[in-house]
Amino acid sequence: MKLNFLSISLLALLLSACSMSETKKDNQIDPRIKNEIHTLNKRIVDGLVDNKIQPILPICSDRLRDRKGEIKRLVQLVKGTIKKSDFRILNEYYQKNAAKKGVATVSSGKGNIHDYQIRYDSRDKEMYVVVAYFQDSLYQKSFTFFYGKQNNEWKLTNLQAGALKFMHKDAVDWYLQAKSEYKKGHLMDAMCHIVLATQILNPVNHMWEYTKEKEIHSFEQKLTKETYSKYNFPHTVNYVETKPVIYRVYSQIMPEGCLPLVLYTTTIDLKNVPELAKECNAMHEKIGDLFKGIDINNKIIIYRPQKHIPNGTDTDNKYVFMMKNK
């Protein structure tokens, strides 16, 4: 009987310990707690938009305040690019005693192709995570706020910034679009869009992971190998008399849309715009034969001639030709 009593007591203790861990998401969160955090969010957003660090520092924990140089750089980075009216919350999480060895995890859920999880440093018994972004037409910049309850007061313990979406599409959206184009044999468009997917795959840096992240990386590797094997860049355009050499094709986000940009070298003087235009027209005329689907999927293709081999820091020409497809 004594052993049975001890085993029952131990089981009760374990159940009690498990029940102490708590995670609430979005509408599950106590409105009083949510309102406290939203008030702090507003002060931080005001500071970011107004390019002022003063409203943010009093909210920060001692550890984060010691890194105020990073906050200043972040404020400078987003200066003039965000509006208070564009602020949106994607998800928010309240956690209590959820950390194991100082690391906690929040998850958007299961069963949705956009599902993600965030693993973060948790030093307080009560934590609150806000995943937010600024809604605009081209780039949706994300900000993730991490709060901890310290001496019965919420303090900002971490602040991460990144890119959540391009033109209202997140990494998974661009991945699915690339897969669709790949199935049609439109390798270049697929390649352009899988690159966009990987650029916004981690909006909270290393802490964010989409459920489909490994799948996206695997597809990118496969697509890259096939694309570069087929086109063998740099690729000489032999059907054009002046033989321009294409070094790269990539996506350019513009008010007109997500457009492919063809970067190439030319033997023509960059000041001779009429001859450059003639060369560009000749290249554009059969660009769909060279890159299958690129003339079908895009209303406009951008061409940028260079005099020297592109190295990522080119300054010899920023002039482009924007050619419409029929």
N, C-alpha and C positions, 0 to 999 in steps of 0.2 A: 504493500500500500504506500509505503514511503517513497519507493521509486516511482510509482505512478504519479504521486503528488508532485514530485520534483519534475517529472517530465511534462506534466500539465502546466506547472508554473513556468517552466522554460519556454514552452510553446506560447503561452500568454505573453511573456516578455518579448518574444520575437515578433509576434503579431502587433504588439503595442509599438515596437520600434519601427516597423514598416509603416504603420498608420501615421507616424509623425512626418513622413516625407509627403510633400504636396506639390503638385504642379497644376496650375490653372492657365487657360488660354482664352484670350479675347473676351467674349461675353460671359465666360465662367468666372471672371475675376470680380472680386468685391468692388462695387462702384466707388466706394470711399477710397480704396487704395488706388484705383485707376485714376480718379480725379487728382489725387496728390501727385502722381507721376506726370499726368498731362500738364499740370501747372508748371512742373520743372521742365518738361519738354519745351513748352512755350518760351520759357526764359532762355533756354539753350538755342532754340531756333532763332529767336530775336537776335541773339549775339552773333550767330553765324551769318544771318542775312545782313545785319547792320555792320558787320566787320568789327565787332567789339568783343573783346575777351572778358571784360569786367563783369557782365551778367552771368558768365559761365563759371568763373573761378569759385565763387562762394558755394556753388552746388557740388563742386568736386571733392572727392575724398582727399586725405592728406597725400596718399601715394600718387594720385593723378595730378594734384596740384604741383608736386615736385617735377612733373613732366610738362609744365605749362608751355614750354617751348614748342612741343609737338602740337598743342592746341592752337598756338599762335600761327604755326605753319598751315594748319588745316583751315583756319579762318581766312588766311591770305589766299589759300588755294581756291576756295569757293567764292571769293569776293566778286560780287556783281553777277553771279551766274545763277542764283536761286532767289525765289520769291516766297514770302511767308504764306501767301494764298495757295501755293502749290504743294504745301506740306501734306503728306498722307501717311497714315500708319497701315502697314501691311499686316503685321501680326504683333501681339504683345503677350508676354508670359510672366506669370507670378510663380515663384518657386520658394518653397520653404523646406530646409533641411534636405535639399536634393543633391548636394555635392558629394562626390566620392573622391577622397584624396585631393580635395581642392579643385576638382573639375566637375562642372555640371553640364547637362545637355538639354536643349529644348528642341522639340520636333514639331514641324507643321502638321504632321499627321501621316496617315498611310492610305494608299489607294489613289492618289492624285499624281499625275506625271510630273508636276512641279514640286513635289514634296522635297523638303530639305531638313537638315538638322544643323544646329550650331553648338559647338563645344567651347566652353569659355571658362576662364579662371574665376572660381567662386570662393570668396573668403568670408562671406557673411551668411548667417543662418537664413535670412530672407533676402531674396534677389528678385529683380524685375528686369526683363529684357524687352526693349522696344525695337522692332524692325520697321524702319520708316524710309520714305523716299520723297523726292520732290518731282512732282508731275509736270513735265513739259513735253514739247512735241518731238524732240530729238533724243536727248539723253535723260534717263531717269536716274539721278544720283541717289545713292542709298546712304543712310546714316543709321547705325545701330547703337543704341544707348544701353549701357549696362549700369544698373543701380544696385546698391547694397544698403540694407538697413543698419545704420551705425548709431549707437546711443539713441535709439528710438527716432532716428531721423534718416530720411532717404538721401544718399549721396551718390553722385555719378562716379563710378569706379573705372569705367572705360568708355571710349567713344571711337567707333570705327567708321570709316567712310569708304565708299567704293561706287561701282556702277551696277545697278540692278537690271536695267533694260536699255536697249537701243530701240528707239521708235516703238515703244510700248511692247517690245518682245524681249523676254528673258532668255537665258542661255538655252533652256529646253526648247523654247519656240524656234530659235535659230537652228538648233540641232535637227528638229523635226523637218524644218524647211529644207535643210541641206540633204537629209535622207531622201526626201521626196524628189529633189532635183537629181540626186545620184541615181535613183531608180530609172529616171528618164534618160540617163546617159549624159546629163548636163554637168560634167565634172567641174568646170570652172566656176559656175554659179554655186555649186555645192561647196567647193573649196572656199570661196569668199565667205560664205555664210557660216561654215563650221569654225572659221577663224573668229568671227564675231562671237560665236557661242563660247569659245574658250576665253575670250577677252573678258567676259562678264560671268565667268563660271563661279567665281568666289567673291561676291559682293562684300563679305566681311573678312576678307583676306583668308588666311589658312583656317579660320574657325568655321567657315560655312562649307557645307557639302550637300550637293543635290543627290538624291537617291540614284539618279541616272549619270552621275559624274564619271564613273569608270566606263560606262557604255559610251559616253560622249568622247572620252579620250581614245578609246579603242577604235571608234569610227573615224576619228580625225587621223590617226596613224595610218589606217587602211586607205583612206581617201587621199592623203598626202602622197603616199607611195605610188598609188595608181596615177594620180594627176601628173606628178613630176616624171614618172616613167614614160607617160604618153607624150608629153610636150617637151621634155628635156630642155628646160630653161638654162641659159638664154636661148630664145627661139627666134630664128631669122624668118621674117615674113617674105618668102620668095616670090609671092605673086605681086608684090609691089616693086616697081622698077628700082627705087632707091634702097631697097633691102633694109628697112628698119629692123631693129632687134628688140624683141619684147623680153624684159627681164622679170616682170612681175605683174600680176593682176590681183587687185584687192578691192574691198568694199570701201566706199566713201559715203559717210552719212551727211546728207545735205537736205535743205528744205524741200528740194524736189523729190527726195526719197533716198533709199539705199541703192547707190549706183556703183557699178563696176568701174574701176579706174585702171586703164592700161598704161603702164609705165614702160617707155622704150627709149632707145638711143637712135639718133638720126645723124646722117652725114651732112644734112642741110644746116646752114647758118641759122641760129635761133632767132636772129633779127629779121630773117626773111619769112615773114608771116604768110604771104601768099603761097610760097612753095611748100611751107610746112602744112598749110591747109590742104593743098593738093595731095600731098603724101598721105595725110590723115584720111581724106576722103577715099583714097584708093584702098587704104587699109580697112576702113570701116565697111566698104562695099561688100567684102566677103568675110567679115569677122565671124559670122555665124557658121561658115564652113570650117574656120580654124577652131573656134570654141563653140561646140554644138550647144544651142539653146540660149546663148548669151544675147542674141538679137531678138529672141522671142520673149524672154523673161523680163527684159528691161526696156523701158521706154527711151532711156538715154544711156549712152556709154561715154565715159570721160577718157580722153587721151592726153597724156602728158609727155611731150618729147624732152629728152635730155641729151646733152652733148657728150657727157662722160658716163661711165658705168655707174649706176645708182649704188650708193653706199649707206643710205639712210640719213645722211646729213647734207643732201644736195642743196645747193643754193644757186646753181647756174641758170635754172629756169623754173618759174612757178606758173607759167602760162599754160592754160589747158584749152582743149577743144571739146565742146559738149555736142555730141552727135546724136540726133534723134533716129530712132528705128522706125521703119515703116509699119 
